[in-house]
Amino acid sequence: MKRTFLYLTILFSLCVSIGAGQSSRGPVKLALYPAKVAEPAQTYRLLVRPEKQTDEDAMPLYEKAIQLMPKDVNRIQIQEWLSLPLEKLSQKEAEEAVQKYIESLRLLAQAAQCKRCNWPAWKPVDPLPDLISYRDLAFVIRLRARLDISRDEYKGALAAIETGFSMARHLEGAPTVIHSLVGVAVGAMMCGELEQFVQRKNSPNLYTAIVELPKPLVDMEKAIGKENAYLKDSGAAAQEQSENQSEPGYDRARVITRRLDNHVNALQVVEAIRHYAATHDGQLPQTLSDIKDMAVPNDLMSGKAFEYRRTDTGAALQAAIPQGGNERDAVRYEIVLRK
C-alpha cells in the first residue's frame, strides 16, 4: 500500500496546487468592446468539428511532440511572459521561444484532429505517470495563443486554444485522476486566454463557440470510476482502504472540475453581455434578465443566475463559493465597457 498511499498523496497535492495556481487571484478586470454574435453561428469553434476529426490515434503524436521538445527553453521565463499584461509582452522574444517548439506545436495541432487517444494501460503497481511534459506543452500552446492575440491574429489564436481544449479532452480519457486533473488545468489555461481574447477591440464574439464546448469539459466522475476499477485488482481490503484515503483528494478534484465548467459558463455570460452592448447602443445590461435574445447560463455552484450588479465604472459578475471550496474557487469579473 505504500505506492498507493504515495500516489494518493500526490493526487491531493496536485489538487491543491492546481487550485492555488489557477484561482489564487482577485477579480479579473475585463475591458470589453461591444461585439455581436458571429454569423453564421458555425464561423468559430473551440474544438474540432466532429466531421473534421480523423480516426488517427493522438497518443503517438503526443509522444513524438514531447520527444521533439527543446531541452534549453526557460520554463520560468515562459510563465513570466504569461503573467504580464498583454501590451507588455515582448512579441519578438515570445516568437523566438515559440519557434523552438514549432514541430511539437505542429504535432499537437494534428493530435487535436484525432477522435481517440489510446493511453497505455496503468495499474496501481505501475510507476506513477509523469505529466510534466504535458504541462510544459500546455504552457507553450498558451504562449502561442497569447502571442497571436497580442497581434490581433484571431484565427491563429483560436487554433491554438482549440489545440489546448482538445488536449484537455484527451487527458480525460487517460487511466488516472492525475491525468484528468492536468486536463482540467489545461482547460483553465485556455479559459485564461479567452479572457485576453474577448478584450481585443475587433475580436469576434465567441458566444456560440463557448456554448458548444461539452459539459463537463473534463469528466472527473468517469476518471474516478476508472481509477477505482483499477484498484479492484488489489483486493477488496486494499480497495476499500485506498478509496477512503483518496476521498479528500477526489472531493477537491470534483470542486476544481466544476470550477472549470463554471469558468466556461461565466465566459458565455461575458459574450452575451458583449452582444447586448452591441445591440443596445453600447450600454451594459442593468440585470442579466435584460438579455432576452440568447440563453444566459446559470452559476453551476448555486444553481441560480450569476450575481451581477452595475457599478460606478461598469459591472461586476461573480459566482457563488462552491460547497467544499473557498472564495478562490469563485469566478469573479470586474467589467468595464469600452467604445
N, C-alpha and C positions, 0 to 999 in steps of 0.2 A: 504493500500500500504506500510505500514511500514515494514511488514515482507518481502515483495518483494524487497524493497529497501535494507534491511539488507542482503538478500540473494545475490543480485547483487553486493553489496559492498564486500562481502566475495568472490564472484566469481572473481572480479577484483583483489582483494588482493592475491588470490591463483594463478592467472595468473602471477602476479609479483613475488611471492615467488618461484614458480616453475621455472620461467625464471631465477631468480638470482641463485637459488640453483643448477641448472643443467648446467649453462653456464658461471658463473662468474669466469672463469678460462682463462689462456692464452693458447697458443698452447699446445696440448698434445704431449709429446715426446713418440714415438713408436720405440723400438729397436726390429727389426724383423729378424727372421730366414727364409730363403727360404723354401717353402713348396708347393709341387704340390697339385692340387685339388684332393680330395679323390676319389678313385674309389672303388666300383661303386658309382654313384652320390647320391644314397639314403642312404649312410652309416651314415650320420649325419643329424639331424634335430633340429630346434629351436622351433618348435611347433609339437604337437602330430599329427601323420598322421591321415587323416580322417577315414581310415578303422580301426584304433585302438581306435577311440573315442567311448564312451558309450552313451546311451540315458539317463543316470542319470542326475539329476539336480545338478549343482555345488553349488547352493545357500546354502542348508543346510550344506554342507561340509565347506564352508567358515565360516558360523555362528558357527559351532562347533569348528573350528580351532581357532577362536577368543576367544571363551569361555575357551579353554584349554591353552591359552597363560599364562605364569607365570606372577605374579604381581611384582616380585622383580628383573627383568632384567634391567640393567642400559642402557637405550637407548643411552645416550650420549656416553658411552663407546663403544658401537657398532659402532656408527658413527665415533668415533675417530679411531677405528681399520680400518674402510673402507677408511679413509683418508691417512693411512700410505702406504709407498712403500711396495710392496708385500714381499720383503725379511725381512722387519721389523715386519711383522705380527706374533704375538705370537700364534703359532698353538695350543698349549696346552690351553691357555685362550680362544681362539676363539672356540675350540671344546667344552669346558665346557659350554660356552654360548649357542652354537647351540643345545647341548643335552637337555637343559631346554625347547627347543621348538620342540623336536623331534616328539611328537604326532601331533602338529599343522602342521609341515612340511609334515608328512605322509598324512594328510588330504588334504593339498594343492596339493600334487602330485596327489592324487586321483581326486581332482577337475579339474586339468589340463586335465584329460582324458575325461571330460564331454563336449558334444556338446552344451549344453544350460545352461544358468544361469538365473533363473526366479526371477528377483529382485522384491521386494514389490512395489506396485503402490505408486506414490507420486503425491501430488498436492501442488500448491503454498501455501495453508493454512496449510500444514503439517509442523511439526518440520524439521529443516534443517538436512540433513544427516550427521552422524558422521562417518568420514572415517579415523580417526586417526589410528584405529586398522589395517586397510588395509595397511597404510603406514608403520606401525611397522612390519607387516608380510613381506612386501617387503624388508625391511632392513635385516631381518633375512634370507630371501631367498638369498639376495645378499651376506651376510656373509657366508652362506653355499657354494655358488659358489666360493667365494674368497678363502675360506679355501681349497677346493678341487683343485683349480688352483695352489695354493702355494705348494701342494703336488704332482702336476702333475697327479692328478686323473681326467683325462679329461672327462670320461664317467659320473662321478658324477657331475662335474661342469656343463656339458651340460644339465643334467637332472634338475638341479636347475634353470638354465637360461630358460629352456623350461617351467618350472613351472611359472616363473616370467612373461614371454611373454604371457602365457595363462591367467594369472590373468589380465594383461593389456587388453587383448581382451574381457574378461568377463566384466570388468568395462565399456567398451564401450557400452554394452547393457543396462546399468542402466538408470534410468529415468532423471538424471540431468547432466548438463555440468560439474559440480564439480566432479562427478564420473569419467567422461571421462578424465578430467584433471589429476586426480590421476592415471588413467590408462596410460596416457602419461608419467607421472613421473616415474611409474614403468618400462615402456618400456625404458626410458632413463637410469635408473639404470642398466638394463640388458645390454644395449649397452656399458656402462662403464665397465662391467665385461668382455664383449667380447674384449674390448681394452686390458685388462690384459691377457686374454686367448691367443690372437694371438701373444703375445710377448714371450711365453714359447718356449724353444728350440725344443721340439718334438711335439708341439701342431699341430693337424691336420688342414688342410686348410678347412675353413667353407664356401667357396665361394658359393657352391650350396645351402647350408642350408640358407644362407642370402638371396639369390635370391628368395627362396621360401616363405619368410616372406611376408604377404599381404601388399599391399599399397592401402590406408593408413593403418598403423598398428592399429591406433585408428581413427574411422571415426567421426571427430568432427562435420561435417555438419549434420550427422544423429542425433547426440546428441542435437545440437542446434534446429533442426527442431522438435524433440520430445519434448523438453522443451517448445518451443513456442506453441506447440499444447496443452500442459497442461495449458498454460496461457489463452487460449481461454475461459476457464471456468470462468475467472474473468470478462468477458465482454469486448467489443470492446475498450472502452476508456482505461481501465486498461491495456489491452494487448498492445495497442499502446505505452502507457507511459512506460511499462516495457521493451518493445523492444528497445525504444530509450535510456533508462537508461543502458541497458545491452550491447549495441553495442560496446563500448570501450573494455569491458571485452571479448566479443565474438571475436573481431578482434585480440586481444592479444592471445586468445586461439587458433585461426587459425594459427598464426605465430609459436607458440610453437609446435603445432601438425606437421606442415610442417618441423620444425627443427628436430623433431624426425625422420621423414621419410628420411630426408637428412642425418642424422646421420647413418642410416642404409645403405644408398647409399654409404656414404664415407667408411664404413667398407667393403662393397663389393669391392670398389676400392682397399683398402688395401690388401684384399685377392687375388685380381687379380695381384697386384704387387708382392706378395709373390710367386705366381705361376710363374710369369715371371722370377723372380730371380732364382727359382729352375730349370728352363728350359733354362737359358741363363748364365750359368757359374757363378752364384752368383752375377749378375750385376743388378742394378736398371735400369728401362727404362729411356731413355732420355726424352721422352714425353709419355703421356698416349696413343697416337695413335700408339705407338710401340707395344702395346699389341694387337695382332691380333687374338689369338685363343679363346677369350672369350669376352663377352659383358662387356663394361665398362660404368656404368650408368652416366647420366649427373647430374649436380648440379641442384636440384629442384628449387633453389632460382633464378638462372639465366637462366635456360633452356639450358645452354651450358655445355661444359665439365668443370669439376672441374679445378681450377687453380692449375697447377703442375709445379714445376721447380726443377732442380737439384741444390744442394748447395755444399759447400766445404765438408760437413760431410755426406751428403746423399741426401735428397729431402724434399720439403715442399708441402703439399696438403692442399688446402683451398677452402672453399665455399664462395659464394657471400653473402653480407649482405642482408637479406630479406627486401622487402618493408614493412615499418611499424615497422621494428626491428632495431637492433643495432649490433655492432661488436661482442657482446657477443652471438648473435644468429648464428654466422658463425662457422661451424666446421673447426678446424684448426689442422693439424698434422705436426710435425717435425719428419721425418723418418730417422732412421739410420739402415743400414743393417749389421747384424752380420753373421759371418761364422760358 
